[in-house]
Amino acid sequence: MRTMKRVFLAAAAASLLVASHGVTAAASASVQSASVRSTPAAGPGWHHVADFPAAEESRCHERGRWYLENGVRAYECRAAGVWELWVLTEPS
């Protein structure tokens, strides 16, 4: 089960990265960072799945919410020159 979940997440991440090149930012400006669970993304179970340009934080949150709807426990958008999307797939 855990292996299937990882395979699904890897496939979803790959397809989203490919699709993100043609997708426009359609997220509203009312995206609140309060919807993000603030857990350090350096522990076990955290996986870096995507990067977004510095001006596109809303796309990072939009993609993070998609992952939440599709089985991850939490997500985090971290500023590191670009917005890095991290997802938590296992309990920390």
C-alpha positions in Angstrom: 0.0 0.0 0.0 2.8 2.4 1.0 4.7 1.6 -2.3 1.5 2.2 -4.3 1.0 5.6 -2.6 4.6 6.6 -3.4 4.2 5.5 -7.0 1.0 7.5 -7.4 2.6 10.6 -5.9 5.6 10.3 -8.1 3.5 9.9 -11.2 1.2 12.8 -10.2 4.2 15.0 -9.5 5.8 14.2 -12.8 2.5 14.8 -14.8 1.9 18.1 -12.9 5.4 19.3 -13.6 5.0 18.7 -17.3 1.5 20.3 -17.3 2.7 23.3 -15.3 4.5 24.7 -18.3 1.3 25.5 -20.1 -0.9 26.3 -17.1 -1.7 29.9 -16.2 -2.0 31.1 -12.6 -5.7 31.1 -12.0 -5.6 31.1 -8.2 -7.2 34.0 -6.4 -5.2 36.6 -4.6 -7.0 35.6 -1.4 -4.7 32.6 -0.9 -3.9 32.5 2.8 -0.7 31.0 4.1 -2.8 30.0 7.2 -4.1 27.1 5.3 -0.6 25.6 5.2 0.5 23.4 8.1 3.7 24.8 9.4 5.9 21.7 9.9 9.6 21.7 9.1 10.1 20.1 5.7 13.4 18.4 6.7 12.0 15.4 8.6 11.1 11.9 7.4 8.1 11.7 5.1 8.6 15.1 3.6 9.3 15.2 -0.2 10.2 18.2 -2.4 7.9 17.9 -5.5 8.1 21.2 -7.4 9.6 24.7 -7.7 7.6 27.8 -8.7 9.0 31.3 -9.7 9.4 33.8 -6.8 6.3 35.8 -8.0 4.0 32.7 -8.2 3.4 31.7 -4.5 -0.3 31.3 -5.3 0.5 28.5 -7.8 2.5 26.7 -5.1 -0.5 26.8 -2.8 -2.8 25.8 -5.5 -0.7 22.7 -6.3 -0.3 22.0 -2.6 -4.1 21.9 -2.1 -4.3 19.5 -5.0 -1.9 17.2 -3.2 -4.0 17.5 0.0 -7.1 16.5 -1.9 -5.2 13.5 -3.3 -3.9 11.8 -0.2 -0.9 13.7 1.3 -1.1 14.6 5.0 0.2 18.2 4.6 2.0 20.5 2.3 4.3 23.5 2.7 5.5 26.2 0.4 9.0 27.4 1.3 10.7 30.5 0.1 14.2 29.7 -1.1 14.7 32.1 -4.0 11.9 30.2 -5.6 8.8 28.7 -4.0 9.5 25.1 -3.1 6.5 22.8 -2.7 7.0 20.1 0.0 4.5 17.4 0.8 4.2 15.1 3.8 3.2 11.5 2.9 3.9 9.8 6.2 3.4 10.8 9.8 6.2 12.8 11.2 
